[in-house]
Amino acid sequence: MRIIITGGTGLVGNYLSRLLEDEDVVIVSRRDFDIASFSSVKGLFYRIKPDVVFHLAAFTDVDKSEENPVCAFKTNVNGTNNIAMMADRLKSYVVYISTDFVFDGKKNSPYRENDTALPLSLYGKTKLEGERIIENTCKQYCILRTSRVFGKNGRNFASTLPLRIKKREKITITTDLINSPTYARDLARALFEISRKRFQGILNFCNSGWCSWYEFGLYICRYYDIDSSLLVPVNISNFHNSIAPRPVFSALDTSLFARFFFRPRPWQDALKEFLKQEIS
Ligand SMILES: NC(=O)c1ccc[n+]([C@@H]2O[C@H](COP(=O)([O-])OP(=O)(O)OC[C@H]3O[C@@H](n4cnc5c(N)ncnc54)[C@H](OP(=O)(O)O)[C@@H]3O)[C@@H](O)[C@H]2O)c1
């Protein structure tokens, strides 16, 4: 089986590449070429003729997307369109990763796959547009929505928080943005299982349960036995580092995923394993 992973050098891509190291995998990132270039994507697909494409590459900085909408749109929409067109042409099965940020966060209970998507941020809008492109262009696909991914070498807040806490940095952290943390290792396994079964349609995947960023930080402080007063709790309205509007409650309901695959473990168990095994 020939596999392409776009965004293979990113947080999720790293875990997935390691999981698939015995397979015939080609990993591409921005260093190889821009997915927004159709001729580059076309060349890659005709060279590899992939059976499966994990399309992970994206402009993932939520705040920078507001400042630089053209770049976010080019990668997340035009890039996804190029991948979708070539995958359909070569009859490849596509797994596309999307986000809880496609929801407005006003539901008060975990979002199901068929809930109405109403993104607040430009990033969320471009990822939703990507979903629509995949649905409308590809015959064989899965759209996997996930949230707050953490793992080793990740550049995002969830991944860098443990090291910042260990360095006893003072960190301003929100108490009122709630979603489900997801360990990239568990997510990689979910992606792999989905591709083996060729699941068709939309699925949610995250670790079970949900928490605020503050609770996530408190768990890390407790794990290292570090005084949690270095975490400065604030409401999102007082958090000036954030530019993009975000959903206040965007936990994802994973019961559909659990019915076809496996039951995701609680976020606390996954985070504990990450801290123990990957953060020394
Ligand atoms: N992290 C989260 O919390 C989260 C939550 C929900 C959904 N997601 C989705 O999950 C996927 C993976 O996220 P991640 O956290 O692993 O992302 P990441 O660490 O930011 O990595 C992004 C990857 O995409 C590549 N890339 C970016 N722009 C590109 C372009 N124009 N052409 C080719 N490659 C490009 C990057 O290449 P370089 O390394 O060369 O820059 C990198 O390999 C994304 O689709 C994201 O929207 C993530």
The ligand as a MOL file (V3000), in Angstrom:
LIG
                    3D

  0  0  0     0  0            999 V3000
M  V30 BEGIN CTAB
M  V30 COUNTS 48 52 0 0 0
M  V30 BEGIN ATOM
M  V30 1 N -2.8670 20.8560 16.6120 0
M  V30 2 C -4.1370 20.9420 16.9300 0
M  V30 3 O -4.4980 21.2520 18.0850 0
M  V30 4 C -5.2010 20.6080 15.9010 0
M  V30 5 C -6.5510 20.5930 16.2980 0
M  V30 6 C -7.5300 20.3000 15.3480 0
M  V30 7 C -7.1690 20.0290 14.0420 0
M  V30 8 N -5.8560 20.0790 13.6790 0 CHG=1
M  V30 9 C -5.5120 19.8090 12.2920 0
M  V30 10 O -4.5920 18.7300 12.2730 0
M  V30 11 C -3.6920 18.8670 11.1730 0
M  V30 12 C -2.2630 18.7060 11.6730 0
M  V30 13 O -2.0170 19.7060 12.6520 0
M  V30 14 P -0.5930 19.8500 13.3690 0
M  V30 15 O -0.8570 20.4070 14.7120 0
M  V30 16 O 0.1730 18.5840 13.2080 0 CHG=-1
M  V30 17 O 0.0630 21.0040 12.4620 0
M  V30 18 P 1.5360 21.6140 12.4990 0
M  V30 19 O 2.3600 21.0010 13.5660 0
M  V30 20 O 1.3720 23.0940 12.4660 0
M  V30 21 O 2.1310 21.1140 11.1010 0
M  V30 22 C 1.6130 21.5890 9.8990 0
M  V30 23 C 2.2580 20.8180 8.7670 0
M  V30 24 O 1.7260 21.3120 7.5370 0
M  V30 25 C 2.8360 21.6440 6.6760 0
M  V30 26 N 2.4200 22.7600 5.8150 0
M  V30 27 C 1.9110 23.9500 6.2030 0
M  V30 28 N 1.6440 24.7170 5.1390 0
M  V30 29 C 1.9900 23.9900 4.0320 0
M  V30 30 C 1.9620 24.2290 2.6570 0
M  V30 31 N 1.4910 25.3830 2.1610 0
M  V30 32 N 2.4140 23.2520 1.8130 0
M  V30 33 C 2.8900 22.0860 2.3070 0
M  V30 34 N 2.9270 21.7850 3.6140 0
M  V30 35 C 2.4890 22.7290 4.4670 0
M  V30 36 C 3.9760 22.0240 7.6140 0
M  V30 37 O 5.2150 21.9380 6.9490 0
M  V30 38 P 6.5460 22.6130 7.5870 0
M  V30 39 O 6.9070 21.8010 8.8060 0
M  V30 40 O 7.5780 22.4420 6.5060 0
M  V30 41 O 6.1880 24.0210 7.8970 0
M  V30 42 C 3.7940 20.9570 8.7020 0
M  V30 43 O 4.3480 19.7380 8.2530 0
M  V30 44 C -4.0050 20.2140 10.5430 0
M  V30 45 O -4.7720 19.9960 9.3910 0
M  V30 46 C -4.8000 20.9560 11.6020 0
M  V30 47 O -5.7050 21.8700 11.0100 0
M  V30 48 C -4.8660 20.3470 14.5870 0
M  V30 END ATOM
M  V30 BEGIN BOND
M  V30 1 1 1 2
M  V30 2 2 2 3
M  V30 3 1 2 4
M  V30 4 1 4 5
M  V30 5 2 4 48
M  V30 6 2 5 6
M  V30 7 1 6 7
M  V30 8 2 7 8
M  V30 9 1 8 9
M  V30 10 1 8 48
M  V30 11 1 9 10
M  V30 12 1 9 46
M  V30 13 1 10 11
M  V30 14 1 11 12
M  V30 15 1 11 44
M  V30 16 1 12 13
M  V30 17 1 13 14
M  V30 18 2 14 15
M  V30 19 1 14 16
M  V30 20 1 14 17
M  V30 21 1 17 18
M  V30 22 2 18 19
M  V30 23 1 18 20
M  V30 24 1 18 21
M  V30 25 1 21 22
M  V30 26 1 22 23
M  V30 27 1 23 24
M  V30 28 1 23 42
M  V30 29 1 24 25
M  V30 30 1 25 26
M  V30 31 1 25 36
M  V30 32 1 26 27
M  V30 33 1 26 35
M  V30 34 2 27 28
M  V30 35 1 28 29
M  V30 36 1 29 30
M  V30 37 2 29 35
M  V30 38 1 30 31
M  V30 39 2 30 32
M  V30 40 1 32 33
M  V30 41 2 33 34
M  V30 42 1 34 35
M  V30 43 1 36 37
M  V30 44 1 36 42
M  V30 45 1 37 38
M  V30 46 2 38 39
M  V30 47 1 38 40
M  V30 48 1 38 41
M  V30 49 1 42 43
M  V30 50 1 44 45
M  V30 51 1 44 46
M  V30 52 1 46 47
M  V30 END BOND
M  V30 END CTAB
M  END
